[in-house]
Each structure stands twice: as structure tokens, then as C-alpha cells.
Amino acid sequence: MQLSASQVKQFEQDGILIVKNLLTVQEVALIKQRISWVGEGNSHIPSERLQVEPRVKSGELQTENYIASLRKMSHLAFIDEVFATHARNHKILDCIQALLGPDIKLIQDQLFMKPPAVGSRQPYHQDQPCGFHIEPPHMVTCWAALDEATVENGCLWMLPGTHQFGVLDREKWQEYEQRTLEGNLPQERAIELKIGDCSFHHGHILHSSRPNLTEKQRWGYATHYVSARCRFTGPPGEINDAMLMRGNTIPGCI
């Protein structure tokens, strides 16, 4: 899978690029089987890496089973080979290499589950400032649609071009969030995806997602990649376990 020059240019301009049908039916099915296995309590994934929807956790809402209550799973590829195989998928890495360069590391992965009826809103934010301690901030996320992502079931919404602003104060994030809640953000774009489609977005682009108002789940698996030439700038004592996906580890870098 090779991105064209026009696709790379579009990403540089918008901070978002959709690649349709990047994953096969079989590749998606394998990941979903593993997710179900984890969500049914059969796995080695620590419970602290599984996050329940806030209103379910508080007792305000109930679900039929545990997996239907889950908002997120995180840091899976670092201890599970099925998720790691997805993170190493050559088609994904070919796209990432076109956007980041040849030396690539996985710094985090997150499965966003947006369960039926209880899946909550994620306000506008930028990914890279949310705990990704790297400099320079060369980070691209691949968001793989494991289910159809629609406006009704809580697809991502992006503000194209906002990655060019750099890191914004969180007050600015809240300003954009308030504007969308008021229906006053005409530039926002719904990222609706079919199963197997992947969106690639810059670590600084402002994005959000809305509640799931349907009876269908909306699973999306996000793998966060950084250039292996970035420096790790986390606080003393924080573990840097970024995994090499392609190319070389650079001395003195992440």
C-alpha cells in the first residue's frame, strides 16, 4: 500500500486522510474475535487497561453484560500478539511511513468501543498533548473501523487544518467544544467509515466524537505511531516502552 503524492499533500493540508478498504474482512474479524475474548474476561489483559463507560460505572445506566459497558481498552499491542500483529500490518505501516518517515515506533494503542445506547461523547481535544511526551511532536494515528462508523453511532468529527496551529491551550479546546454544542462550528467534518476503512490523523488535529444513539456498537482501534527520531520527554521515572515497528531505533531517541 503506497500513498500517492496527492494523498500525502492532502494529509499535510488537512491533518486527516481516509484510506478505504485498507483492512480485509478476515483481518477485521480476527481483531474483533480477540476483543470479544478480552471483554469476556478470558485474557491476560490487566483490568486497569479496561475502562467502563462513566454512567455505567456510576450506576446511572446498566448494560446486559460487561463488554457492552466498556468504553475503552488500552495498551493492548504491548502484551498481546494479535493486537501487535495489527499494529505491524504492512499496509498500515506503509501509510505511516509516507507520513512520518522510515523509522517508526508504536507509542500507544486504544480500542474505542462506543457501546450501544450508552456510548458517551468525547469532547474536542488534540491527541499528542494528552500524555504523549515526545519532541518534536511527530505523531500520526491510524483509526481502523472495525464496525461501520456513522453520525448516529458516534463517528469521529474532525476540524481539518487545525493541526497547523500546534499545541493549543485546553481553554481553546473547550471553546471549540462549546461552539459545536451550540451548533456553531460549520467547519467540522464527520468521518464516517465502512468496516475496514482507516483514517489517519495528525497528533495535533482537533477532533471529537458524539454519543452512540443506536443499538449498534461502534468499535474503532487506534494505533498511535511516532517517528523513532523523536526524543522522549516524559517526567523522571515514567517508562518509555515504545515499540519499534519499522526501521531503526535511534540512539538518544524514543
N, C-alpha and C positions, 0 to 999 in steps of 0.2 A: 504494500500500500504506500504510494508516494503522493504527497500533496503537490498540487500544481503551484506555480509561482503566483497565480491569481488567488488561490486559496490562502497562501501564506500572507499575501498582501492584505486580503480581507481580514485575517486574524489580527494583523498589526494595526489595522484601522479600527476595527470594531471590538477587539478583545474577545470575540466569540466566533467559533466556527463549528458548523454541524456537518458531520460525515455520516451519510445514510448507509444502512445495511453493513456496517463495519464488522459486526459480530454475526456469526451464523446461529441458526436455531439451536444447534447442538451445543455451541459454546454458552449460550444463554441458559439453556436447560441445565447444564452441569453446575453453573453457579447457583441457580435457584434451588436445585436439589440440596446443595451444601448449606444454603441459607436456612432452608426448612429443617435440616438436620441440626443445625446450631440452635435454631429457635425452639426446637422441641426438647432442648436440654440434654442432648446426647453427646455434646462435644467437649473439647478441651479449652474452648474459649472462656477466659475468666469472666465472671458475671459483671465485673466493673466495666467491661467493654460493651455491655448491652444496656441501652438507655430506654426506659419506658416513657411513653407519652405523659407529659405533666398532668393532664387532667385525669388520666387513669391512675397514675401514682398517688394523686391526692384523694382518690376515691370518688371524684365527681362523676366519672364515667366508668363503665365496665365493658369488657370485651369477652368474647366466647372462650378465648384461650390466650396463653401468654404471648405467642408470636404475633397475634393480632393487636397486642398492646405496645409492641416495640416501635420506638421512634427511630432508633439508630443502633448500628453495630460499628465498632471502630477498631483499627489496628489489627485487622484480621490476617492480611497477607504476610505479616511478620512471624506468624506462628502456624499458619495453615497452608499447605501446599496447593490446594485447589484455588484459593484466592490469590496465592502468589503466582500461579500459572496464568491467571487472568492478567495480573499486573505486568507480567513479562510477555504478554501477547505481542507478537512481532508487528501485527497490523497497528496496534495502538502505539507501540514504540517508534514505528516508522513516522507516524504523525507527530509524536512528541519530538523526535529528533529534528524534524523540519522546523519546529518552532523554538526549540531550546538549544540545539546543537548535539554533538555525538556522545557526550559523556552525561549519563542520565542516572539519577537516583530516585527511588521512591521514598518520600518523607512521611507519608501518612495515607491511609485509605479509610473510607467511611461508606457504609451502606445506609442510605436514607430510605426508610421503609414506608412512610406516609400511609399508615393503615386506614382501612375503610372507615369513614364517618368520624373517626377520632383524630386523624392526622392533622396536626396543627400548623399554623402559619410560621414561617421563618422570616423574620424582618430583613430589610435590606442591610447588607454588610459586604465587606471585602474579605476574601479568604486569608490571604497571606499575613495580614496583621494579627489574625486570630491564633497566635501561638506558633506560627511558623517562623522560627528565628534564623533567618538567612540574610546574607548580604553579599553581592547585590540580590535584589528580590526576584530572581529569575525562576518563576513557578508557573506551571500550567497543569490544570486539572482535566482529566478525561472523565466525563459523566456518562456512564453507559446505561441506557434504558433497558431494564430487564422486564418491565411492563410498559404498555403504552402510557405515555405521559401527556395528559391533556389539561386544558384550563380547568376543567371540572374536578379532576382528581389531584390537582396541586402541582402542575409542572413548574419548572423554573421560570422566572422572569428576569430579564437582563436589561441593563441600561448601556447599550452599545457606546463605545468610545470613552467610558468613564475610567477605564484602566489608564488612560493617558494623564489623569490627574495625580497619579501617585497615591501614597497613603493619605487618606482623608481622616480628619478628626471624627470621632464617633458621633459627635453632635451633628455632623453633616449627614452621616448615615441616617440618624433619626429624622432629619429634615426631609430626606427623600422618602422615608417610611411614612411620615405624616402626610406627605403630598399624595402618595399612592392611595392611602386610606381615604383621602378626601376626593379621589378621582381626578387629581390634578397633576398627573405625570404622563403626558401623552407620548413621551419618547420610550417608555418601557415596552419591551418586546417579549411576548410569550414564546418559550422554547418548547414547542410541542414535538414529541418524538415518538416514532414507532419502535417496537421491540427490535433491539439490535442496532439502533441508531446510537451514535455517540456525539456528544457535544464537547468541544474543547474550549476552556475559558481561562483567561489570564488571571493571575492571583490578585490583581487589583481591581477587576471589574466589579461594579456594584450589582448585586443580584439578590433575589428573594424567592420564596415560594409561598403559595396560598394554601389554605386548608383543603383537605380532601373531602368533598361534599358528596361523594358517591359511595357505592357499596363495593367498589373495586380497589384493590391495593395498588400502590404506585412505588415499586421498588426501583431504585437507581443506585448504582455502585460507582462511587467517585474514588479515583486513584490520583493522588497528588504527587506530581513529579517536579523535581528541581534540577538545575544544572549541577553536575558534580563539581563544578568550578566555583560554586558559592562557598562562602565561609559560614560556619555555624556560629551564631551569636547568642545562643541561649544562656541563661544565668548559670553560674557555677553550680555544679552538681547535677544539672539536667543532662539526661542521657541522649546522645545523638546516635540513633540506631538506623539512620537512613541506609537503605539497601541499594547496592549497585544493580542497575537493570541492563545497562548497555555502556560500552566504552570502558573508561578507566577511572579509578579513584585518584584524585589529585592530592599530592602531599600538602598538608596545611589547610585543606578544604573539607567540606562536609563529608 
